[in-house]
Amino acid sequence: MPTHTARTTAVLLMLLLTGLGGLSAAKDQRTGLTPSDEKEIRATIEAYRTAWLTNDSRGVLKTFTDDAVLLPAHGAPAVVGKAAIEKYWFTPGAPPTSITELHITVDQVSGSSALAFARGLDNVAWTVTEDTVTRHHAHPGTYLNVMKKMPDGTWRIQVHMWDDGPERVE
């Protein structure tokens, strides 16, 4: 049977550890996203959406970190780095393509003061013109963005992952 001193020491140790755990949890809460961070993350996603709708490739690329990664739908290989993303989405000599609709919901934003994620749904429609024939495409989808806070306080997309539903072609 433990002595009174051993029991007291055990209780004090347990209280100390519990208190330290509480301090750790408090620290985690202080380093979470601020309302300003969440607003900036949403603004980056809106800038991404708006740039696509105005066919502004530079604007789209500006929403990504230099080391960004795309994880395309249907298990396609990762596209690593902003230069590779530019080539993937804006291939020189590719048929003219225009985004005609892009609706993005931001259903959840969470993270820390330096790294966060945003997820939601999207609906995209676009046209592609090949050999004077224009085709209209559209599909619904889901996305997950890993967001990184930059030294200037802005947020950029570091990883963009998506999947899409059935494509409609007219």
Secondary structure, DSSP 8 states (H G I E B T S, - for coil): ---HHHHHHHHHHHHHHHHHHHHHHHHHHHTB--HHHHHHHHHHHHHHHHHHHTT-HHHHHHTEEEEEEEE-GGG---EESHHHHHHHHS-TT---EEEEEEEE---EEEEBSSEEEEEEEEEEEEEEEETTEEEEEEEEEEEEEEEEE-TTS-EEEEEEEEEE---EE-
